[in-house]
């Protein structure tokens, strides 16, 4: 009897209605284009979220208001609901093709796409049915547990204990079994990948690069991304070909995760490596934040090294080898700790130098790397007082300084291009021209945030579940579809899925910043004699590479 009532029964009215509405809402455009298969999966998960909300509301209604409509009225309501939801689903599927093409057109992408509405519907229905069946099996187990408890304790006690116990078991299974097993598996795979070396990357022959002759850090201890960072440094010949003058060998220091037992030990080793290479004698020293795998966007170091013709020093350390989005979930504290340790260690050594002999001390990081570095400072004023400038690229919504500056922006400035204190210290840009706004003095040190209006890394936050975001109010940012709307729960899930495709769009959209980093560095720390023509030439060079 319980099996038929719980598992095999027809979906509830409220669950079916909201499940369909949520699934249709998932077909509307979000920040980035998606494939038909992604859309099918998204429709299923979003439909399940809607079904859960509708079923919960229906259960509460029946508990508080026991009155039920006559059978004839209920049958009519079902017929109307099924007809309306079927029509809405067909209309949404029909328009979804145009919505995706419009979004791709906004981003300059090919609008000739493969889009299979029948397969989208089939994938969504199959996955939705599987998810609903699984949830009902859990509910059946809970029902049997409650019936057993009712034999020994009062009715209300048995129900309360049963519900809490089932919720606890589901939470433990989801977190400690499914999620932990997933993270462990990703960690195992990432650990193996961390030991590898990318094709064409070789141990350096220069003593000014970590892992090279005389280095305090073994080549094997750098990790895969550390070896990429070191092994792809520009050569003096490449730099001289751009500048037309003799160039120096850039200094790059990297400390891998296996090179020290703690972030503090890694940071201390990084400072000793900087001293060995003579980094504090260079005109500019940049502390770079890394993403979860230890990756550094190559445009960040390359742009600075070309600007200074190799007379630069860069330092970074690895705190994890997990993919960035997994690190954001489980290693965010490690990122903050590592960023703080490296900044404090480097700055302490830098501050011990005579003021006239110090290099410019700069910061730069992309995504989780910017989060790591921001956590070394209390606020924007502290950051400006302790450094000579910073470039933060695609900052996550959790960045503390970014969040405060954005919230406290001047009235009338959009959240996707905020103005803070008339732009005297910090400015936000998607295109090079944005750095000139607002007009007026821009004192040094300067801080630049590069953020695309369509970057889901910047805009995803749990607050999307229940609150319409400011970036969907008023004028939309460049590349954001004017037809995009906010739906409770749905937009949260859409933007979360968008993050998986954030690098699959042209530069200037999503999480791709590329040569715009050149303009950011030129605004923050251009060397003497550098002009706009040099910036254009370097943009062209790095774009081509």
KOLDRENKE-647978 format. One record per residue (C-alpha): residue in one letter; x, y, z. Coordinates in steps of 0.02 Angstrom, whole numbers, plus 50000, padded with zeros to 5 digits. Example, Ala and Ser with C-alpha at 12.3 -4.5 7.8 and 13.67 -1.06 7.14 Angstrom:
% residues 2
a506154977550390
s506844994750357
This chain:
% residues 545
x500005000050000
x501385012250049
x502325008349888
x500835012449779
x500405028249877
x502165035049883
x503125028649731
x501885024349595
x500585037849622
x500265051949497
x501245068149527
x500415080949640
x499545096149566
x500675109249646
x502265099549608
x501795096449426
x501315114649401
x502875122549477
x504005109049405
x503395113349230
x503515132049259
x505285130449325
x505815119349180
x505095131849055
x505985146049144
x507625136549124
x507405137848934
x507525156848943
x509235164648908
x510535166449044
x512265174349039
x513085162448915
x512535151348770
x512295132748803
x512115116648705
x510495106948684
x511155093048797
x511585105448935
x509855112648915
x509045095448937
x510005092349098
x509635109849159
x507785107649124
x507735091549225
x508645098349377
x507675114649374
x506035105149355
x506465094549507
x506815110349607
x505125117249556
x504255100849595
x505015100549769
x504395118249803
x502665114749734
x502485098249826
x503035106249990
x501805120649970
x500425108149929
x500805097650082
x500765112850195
x499115118550119
x498315101550147
x498935101350326
x498235118550367
x496665118150259
x495915100750255
x494505106050138
x494645098649963
x493745103749805
x492425092149734
x493085078549619
x492315086649464
x493185103149499
x494845094649532
x494705085249367
x494365101549276
x495835110149362
x496985096049308
x496385096949129
x496645115749122
x498365114349203
x498955100449087
x498365109648934
x499135126248987
x500785118449040
x500905108348879
x500615123948775
x501865133948878
x503185120348861
x502985119948672
x503085138848659
x504625139548771
x505485125848671
x505055134848509
x505755151548567
x507285143948653
x508165141948485
x507995160548446
x508515165348623
x510115155348606
x510475162548433
x510185180348496
x511395177548640
x512725170548525
x512475185248407
x512765197448552
x514445189048582
x514955188348400
x514815169348393
x514185158448251
x512285158148259
x512125142148157
x511865130148302
x511205112648324
x509655113448433
x508495098448454
x506915103148551
x506225085148549
x507875078348620
x507945092448748
x506195087448804
x506645068948807
x508235071448909
x507315082749032
x505855070549054
x506965055249077
x508105063549204
x506655071749293
x505755054949308
x507325046649376
x507575060449503
x505765060049557
x505805041149576
x507375042249683
x506615055449796
x505035045049816
x506035029649864
x506855040150000
x505135045950055
x504515027950058
x505965023150170
x505545037650283
x503705032550289
x504155014850341
x505345021450474
x503985032750546
x502725018350548
x503975007850644
x504325021750769
x502465024450797
x502395007250877
x503525012851019
x503285031651042
x501845044051031
x501245048650855
x501965066250846
x503605060850924
x503785046750798
x503435058350651
x504625071850712
x506025059650749
x505755050450585
x505795066250479
x507345072850567
x508235056050553
x507855054350367
x508405072350335
x510005068950431
x510375052950336
x510055061250168
x511175076050215
x512565064350275
x512425053650119
x512435068750003
x513885077450091
x514955063650165
x514675050350033
x514205058149865
x515085075049879
x516585068849977
x516805054149860
x516695066049712
x517975077949787
x519115063349833
x519005056649655
x519355073849581
x520795075849704
x521555059249652
x521425063549467
x522085081149497
x523525074549602
x524075063449460
x523885077649335
x524915088849450
x526395077249429
x526375078749240
x527175091449125
x526335099548976
x527045095648803
x528445107448753
x528785113448931
x530575110148985
x531645113849136
x532405131249118
x534265134049093
x534215151249177
x534675153549359
x533335167149371
x531895154849354
x531305142849489
x531755124949450
x533295130449353
x535145129149403
x535435134749582
x533585136149621
x532995132449798
x531435124449724
x531615108049630
x530855107249455
x529895091749510
x529125101149658
x528355114949554
x526805105149501
x526085104949325
x525475122949325
x527065129049409
x528095120949272
x526955129149143
x527205146049226
x529085144349232
x529345135249067
x528375147948963
x529275163649023
x529725175448882
x531545174648828
x532665190048814
x532675187548626
x530765188248616
x530705203548728
x532065212448629
x531145208948466
x529655218448535
x530585232848619
x531995235148495
x533225236048641
x534295223248734
x533165214248859
x533455206149027
x532965188549080
x531345190149179
x531335182849354
x529945170549391
x529795162149560
x528535148449595
x528335137249746
x527305121449721
x526145113349846
x527405099649885
x528845111749917
x528305116250095
x527215108950234
x526225125150263
x525805140950166
x526945150650283
x528395138950245
x528035140350059
x527995159350071
x529635159750167
x530425148750033
x529735160249898
x530565175349980
x532245166349991
x532075161649808
x531705179849764
x533255185249860
x534325172149772
x533755178149601
x533985196649642
x532135200649626
x532175215049750
x533395224149637
x532195224549490
x531115239949452
x529505230149480
x529005215149587
x527285207349566
x526445195049683
x525255184049583
x523755174549648
x523415157249575
x521815147649543
x521445130749620
x522625120749510
x524005133549534
x523655141249363
x524155159049319
x523355167149167
x524875169149052
x524285186348995
x524615193149171
x526485189249181
x526805191148995
x526085208648985
x527105214949132
x528725207049069
x528535214448895
x528155231648969
x529735231349074
x530805222848941
x531165208549060
x531695219649206
x530345212149316
x530115199049451
x528555188549479
x528135176649621
x526695164449648
x526335149149752
x525155134349739
x523915130249878
x522915116449792
x522865105649637
x520965104549626
x520035113049483
x519615131049526
x517745128549550
x518035113749666
x519355123749761
x518085137749779
x516925125549868
x518175116349978
x519835125749976
x519295143949988
x520065145550161
x521685138350095
x521705151149956
x521475165450078
x522795158650196
x524055156050056
x523745173349981
x523945181750149
x525525172050190
x526365176250024
x525905194750025
x526455197050206
x528105187850181
x528555197250022
x528005214050088
x528985211850250
x530595208950152
x530155223150031
x529795235450173
x531495231850251
x532335240050099
x532715258750095
x531195267450020
x532215274149874
x532845256749828
x531215247249831
x530435240349672
x528615244049635
x527605231149732
x526115225449628
x524735212449646
x523795202849512
x522635188049513
x521235180449413
x519665172449484
x520105163149645
x521845170749633
x521095188049659
x520115181449808
x521725174649884
x522625191349872
x521165202349928
x521105192750092
x522825199550138
x522055216850165
x520685224450272
x519945235650140
x520335245949984
x521235259250085
x522365246250163
x522725238649992
x523175255649918
x524255260250067
x525245244050068
x525585241649881
x525945251349722
x524425244949629
x523405229549584
x522535221249437
x521135209149482
x520345199249341
x518625191149345
x518415192649534
x517205180349616
x515685187649703
x516435182149870
x517925194149858
x517795204950015
x518535221249948
x517645219749780
x515995216549869
x516145231549984
x516655243349844
x515235237049734
x513925238749870
x514515256149916
x514625262349735
x513985279449687
x512095280449657
x511675278849474
x513205268749426
x512765251049372
x513405236349472
x514275229449317
x515275245649298
x515235253849471
x516005270549515
x516755271749688
x517355288149763
x517395296249590
x518635283249528
x520075290949625
x520845274049671
x519875259749592
x519075257749421
x518115243849336
x518275239249152
x517665227349020
x518455236748875
x520015247948874
x518935263448857
x518105259949024
x519735264249113
x519515282549065
x517855283349158
x517375292449260
x518315307849197
x519365315749330
x520955312749430
x521545294949456
x522855295249592
x524195282249619
x524255268649675
x522865262349562
x521775246949570
x520905239649418
x519545226449414
x519275218349245
x517525210949245
x516435206249099
x514585209449120
x514265191649060
x515525183049175
x514595170449285
x516115169049400
x515845187149449
x513955186349471
x513575169149542
x513055169549725
x511845159649833
x510825175749850
x510195172449673
x509045159149747
x507855171849823
x508385189249765
x508415197849597
x510205203649563
x510645221749532
x511465217149366
x509745212849297
x509025229649349
x509005244549231
x510245245349088
x511055228649048
x512925226849035
x513785223348867
x513415205848805
x511995202548927
x510405197348836
x509035210248867
x507795195548868
x508635187549019
x507545188049174
x507675182449354
x506695167749424
x506865161349603
x508015146049611
x508065145049420
x509295159349389
x510405152849529
x510525136249438
x510715144149266
x512185155149317
x512985140549410
x512915130149251
x513555145149151
x515185144049249
x515595127549165
x515565136448996
x516375152649052
x517925149948945
x516985143948790
x516555161248724
x517555174648631
x518725186448727
x517795200648811
x516375189248865
x516155176248999
x517755173249096
x518935177448952
x519945193548972
x521505190048867
x522375205648798
x521305217748900
x522525213649040
x523815223848944
x522765239648961
x522495236249146
x524365234849178
x524685250449072
x523475260149182
x524175253549346
x526055252349321
x526675257749149
x528565260549147
x529315277349102
x529175280948916
x527745268748887
x526335276048780
x524685271348701
x525515265148542
x526555253048644
x524965246548726
x524155243648556
x525695234348491
x525765223248645
x523905219648636
x524135213948457
x525615203048502
x524785194348648
x523135192448555
x524035183648414
x524935171948533
